[in-house]
Amino acid sequence: MPEPLPGPVMDSHTHLDITLAESGTPPWNGRPDDPVAAAVELAAQVGVDRLVQVGVDVASSRWGAELARRQPAVVATVALHPNEAPRLADLDEALREIEALAAEDRVRGIGETGMDFFRTGDEGRAAQEASFRAHIAIAKRYAKPLVIHDRDAHADVLRILDSEGAPETVVLHCFSGDAEFAAECVRRGYLLSFAGTVTFGNAAELREAARITPLDQILVETDAPYLTPMPHRGRPNASYLIPLTVRSLAETTGADLDELCASISATGDRAFGPW
């Protein structure tokens, strides 16, 4: 277990359903030894007192919304992942189901949506863009933050947001750009959420991006079970490892650790509302 943080912070992006599935654990069946509750408690022991469970398709979005209804430490976001959109036989019907979930109080964001040019080729980009634009509209209709997945698509993400008009709150999940892209996002008022990748030895450009980001535009996340911070890279990630990323960000930015924790916490509440 990492040393606990001096103040509470949130994990702004996690996939508890995928984490439990990959570990071979049933996600929840009403047992007293609820594995989600155990994960929440483990995170709380190191100061990670709030989690945002993120949807990537209709099924995971439903699961997250149900979890948020019964677990006070968790709120949910709902969406179709950009790599999911080209695979769907009926994108419009899936979007209608996402919008129905978006109306729920414990659903606090629309995401992860966006563009991914790493896994989806030219043939799938039209569907990705149509899905992304639809999610932007849903976020604006329900006045909820937009959580963006952007992989190798920085210019197109900004183009589409500028074209549609961004919602009031935009979160760049697992920020992966350099300082130049960070500056463009900061100028637009977007929030940059840094994952365990900021601790990697080969992430100098990412750390430079963190350095030029104002503290009140920084969030922190796991993207669990992926992107585990050093020194545990290669093992499954979990919310209780957030302190490793937060301390790395404090060192990178030169921020006082207490100040950084307080800022992350306040920004999380500003973005996703009170738990």
Phi, psi and omega in degrees: 000134175293161174297135180300149177285155181286345178212158184290144172225173179245156167265107189280359183196108177217160178236082182296324181296315180291320179302313182290321179297319182288340176271355181081015182261128174301133188297325178180134176218027178083004180291154176294337178265047179310116183294333176293315178300322178295319179294320178296318180293319179299316178296318182299330181296338180250010175098007177263095192259355181219141182230142173251111179274124191252132178272148178233352176200182183297315183297313181291329177293318175298316181299315181295319179297319178294318178299315182296330178295328186251350184243106186299335182277356187239134164242167188237156164238156183228142181179173168254120177302145181302331177282344178281323188305314182292344183274345190279136177288329181224086181297320183297319179294319178297320178295323176298322179291321177297317181295324178298320178289328183300336182286345184288145183296321183278356170270113191249005180198162177246110183164162015264132178231172179144218183224142180221107180264005180274314184261337182249127181277189183304325185294339182256000189286329178296317178293320177302313183294319178299317179296316180301313180298322178294320178294322176301316180296319178297315180301320180288322179298323184258005178053049180237151182296150178257123182255117191254131168263120182228109177234114180058032186219031188305309185297320181289324176300313179294320179301314183288319177298317179295322181292315183279334190087113187287152170298170181301322181240125177234130179244120173274096181295140180044060184308132187230011183267180177266187184296325180296315178293321177302317181298321178296319179291317179299317181300327179277356179086013182284158176263137180252119181257118184261136180254189182299343179301334181293344179270352186287147181298331183266017187254039182300319180295323179294319177295325176295322176299318178296323182296328183266003180268126176303146183303324184281007173242017180253130167240169180226148185208168172258319196059029183304141013270017185260171168058044181297132181290159172294146009266020184254015180307137181100348177253164181297138178275161177198160187299333181291351177267359178308321181305329179296319179288319180297316180294324176296319178295321178298317179294318182294315186273344184079010181283147171297136185299317178299316180296318180296316179300314181297321181291314178301317181297313181295319179294321177298317178293323179295322182283312190252358177083171181292145179283000000 
